[in-house]
Amino acid sequence: MRKTIGLILGVCLVGGLMLVSLAQAAPGGGGFTPSAWVYLPFVALDPTSTPTNTPTATVTPTATPTGNPSSVTGFLELSNFESACNTGSKVCVREVITNTSGSTVYYSFLGVAMDNLTGPDPSDNYHESWTGDLAIDPFCVGPTDRCGGPWNDTWNISPAGTYNLSLTVCFSAYAACLQPGGDWRTLYTISNVGITGLNQPDVRTPVFTGTCRLVTDDPRGLYLDCAD
């Protein structure tokens, strides 16, 4: 029996088949003679991809925006919204703040600072009208609520004298307003208000039951010193 030696001459891909050319040894060792083409099924495999770690963007937490305090304007005027206003020691004022920006502005204190030009200041030289976590919405007028318009307030001032009354707001967090470095701003001042010192009934409902003094002579900055 004669042994046949086969040789693959070439491989060719046609469509989804692999075409293989075969040859066998010629008799007498005279080389190889092409004999046939064989069609074999061919399945192309995608190269295996190595998984990679896709970087994930890190989200940095941001603090609650405070808005721009410089966009808030203020106005203060004496007002006669009830009997005996602005007589004796009784002062009645109308407070107005306006947010001129498109962002909400947050603050913690709004009230009136009292500066006696002719004598000692009151022991509690800052009258708090609004305190707490306060805000004024975009393009709104306050300080009533967040967009409720102006606020009327009344209180007694002692001792007698000629006063500057200033609408003063702290745009920092509540605790920061009670120590040096809080963002205290005077928005409007009424000058030369005469207080005779004759007591009038104080019918307002206080928002704070203690006494507060606005410290203005500390080189570290303004702050509110409150005692229960």
ZAMARGU-4260 file (C-alpha; in steps of 0.2 Angstrom, whole numbers, plus 5000, padded with zeros to 4 digits):
<rodrens>
0) 5000/5000/5000 | 5007/5017/4995 | 5006/5031/5009 | 4999/5047/5003 | 5007/5063/5011
5) 4995/5078/5011 | 5000/5096/5011 | 4989/5111/5014 | 4994/5124/5000 | 4984/5138/5006
10) 4969/5145/5015 | 4956/5157/5009 | 4941/5165/5017 | 4925/5166/5006 | 4910/5173/5015
15) 4907/5162/5030 | 4917/5147/5023 | 4936/5143/5025 | 4943/5137/5008 | 4958/5125/5010
20) 4968/5120/4996 | 4976/5102/4998 | 4989/5093/4988 | 4997/5075/4989 | 5014/5069/4985
25) 5017/5064/4967 | 5023/5046/4963 | 5041/5044/4963 | 5045/5059/4974 | 5042/5072/4961
30) 5034/5084/4972 | 5016/5088/4976 | 5001/5088/4965 | 4986/5099/4969 | 4971/5087/4973
35) 4956/5096/4980 | 4948/5112/4988 | 4939/5108/5004 | 4926/5120/5011 | 4925/5121/5030
40) 4913/5132/5040 | 4921/5147/5047 | 4916/5157/5062 | 4925/5174/5065 | 4927/5177/5084
45) 4929/5195/5090 | 4945/5198/5100 | 4942/5197/5118 | 4942/5214/5126 | 4950/5218/5142
50) 4938/5226/5154 | 4944/5243/5160 | 4939/5254/5174 | 4930/5269/5168 | 4933/5284/5179
55) 4918/5291/5188 | 4916/5309/5190 | 4917/5315/5208 | 4903/5326/5213 | 4909/5339/5226
60) 4895/5344/5239 | 4891/5362/5238 | 4884/5372/5252 | 4867/5380/5251 | 4869/5396/5241
65) 4866/5412/5251 | 4863/5423/5236 | 4871/5440/5235 | 4867/5451/5250 | 4873/5466/5239
70) 4857/5464/5229 | 4846/5467/5244 | 4841/5485/5246 | 4832/5493/5261 | 4821/5507/5267
75) 4816/5513/5284 | 4803/5527/5288 | 4793/5533/5303 | 4775/5528/5302 | 4759/5531/5311
80) 4750/5515/5309 | 4743/5515/5327 | 4739/5528/5340 | 4753/5537/5349 | 4766/5533/5337
85) 4782/5542/5338 | 4778/5552/5353 | 4787/5551/5370 | 4798/5535/5369 | 4787/5526/5357
90) 4794/5523/5340 | 4784/5516/5325 | 4793/5512/5309 | 4790/5504/5292 | 4803/5492/5287
95) 4806/5487/5268 | 4819/5476/5260 | 4819/5472/5241 | 4829/5458/5233 | 4834/5465/5216
100) 4842/5448/5210 | 4835/5432/5203 | 4842/5422/5217 | 4835/5419/5235 | 4845/5428/5248
105) 4846/5421/5266 | 4848/5430/5282 | 4846/5428/5301 | 4843/5445/5309 | 4833/5460/5303
110) 4830/5475/5315 | 4834/5493/5320 | 4851/5498/5327 | 4849/5514/5339 | 4863/5526/5340
115) 4860/5540/5353 | 4869/5556/5346 | 4867/5566/5362 | 4869/5553/5376 | 4871/5535/5381
120) 4864/5522/5370 | 4851/5510/5376 | 4857/5495/5385 | 4849/5485/5371 | 4853/5495/5356
125) 4847/5483/5343 | 4828/5480/5341 | 4825/5463/5333 | 4811/5463/5321 | 4814/5446/5313
130) 4826/5432/5318 | 4829/5414/5313 | 4832/5405/5296 | 4825/5419/5285 | 4825/5422/5266
135) 4819/5434/5253 | 4814/5426/5236 | 4820/5433/5219 | 4813/5450/5215 | 4802/5451/5231
140) 4799/5464/5244 | 4800/5459/5262 | 4804/5456/5276 | 4786/5449/5280 | 4789/5430/5276
145) 4799/5428/5260 | 4789/5439/5249 | 4775/5447/5259 | 4779/5465/5258 | 4785/5478/5271
150) 4784/5476/5290 | 4777/5488/5303 | 4785/5488/5320 | 4785/5498/5336 | 4795/5498/5353
155) 4800/5510/5366 | 4817/5519/5367 | 4826/5525/5382 | 4835/5536/5387 | 4829/5552/5379
160) 4840/5559/5366 | 4842/5562/5347 | 4844/5546/5338 | 4850/5538/5321 | 4839/5523/5318
165) 4847/5511/5305 | 4839/5496/5297 | 4852/5483/5300 | 4853/5465/5293 | 4865/5450/5296
170) 4867/5439/5281 | 4877/5426/5290 | 4870/5410/5299 | 4862/5413/5315 | 4877/5407/5326
175) 4889/5417/5315 | 4879/5433/5319 | 4882/5431/5337 | 4901/5432/5336 | 4914/5444/5327
180) 4915/5442/5308 | 4896/5440/5304 | 4890/5449/5288 | 4881/5464/5296 | 4875/5477/5284
185) 4866/5494/5287 | 4853/5496/5273 | 4845/5512/5278 | 4847/5526/5291 | 4834/5539/5298
190) 4844/5553/5305 | 4840/5564/5320 | 4825/5556/5327 | 4820/5565/5344 | 4815/5554/5359
195) 4808/5563/5374 | 4809/5548/5385 | 4791/5549/5391 | 4785/5531/5391 | 4771/5524/5381
200) 4764/5507/5382 | 4773/5494/5372 | 4760/5483/5363 | 4771/5474/5352 | 4774/5455/5353
205) 4793/5453/5355 | 4801/5440/5344 | 4815/5438/5356 | 4813/5439/5375 | 4830/5443/5380
210) 4840/5459/5377 | 4853/5461/5363 | 4867/5474/5361 | 4875/5476/5344 | 4893/5478/5347
215) 4901/5490/5335 | 4917/5494/5344 | 4926/5477/5343 | 4941/5477/5331 | 4936/5460/5326
220) 4920/5465/5318 | 4901/5468/5322 | 4891/5455/5331 | 4876/5454/5342 | 4878/5451/5360
225) 4862/5443/5367 | 4857/5439/5385 | 4842/5429/5390
</rodrens>
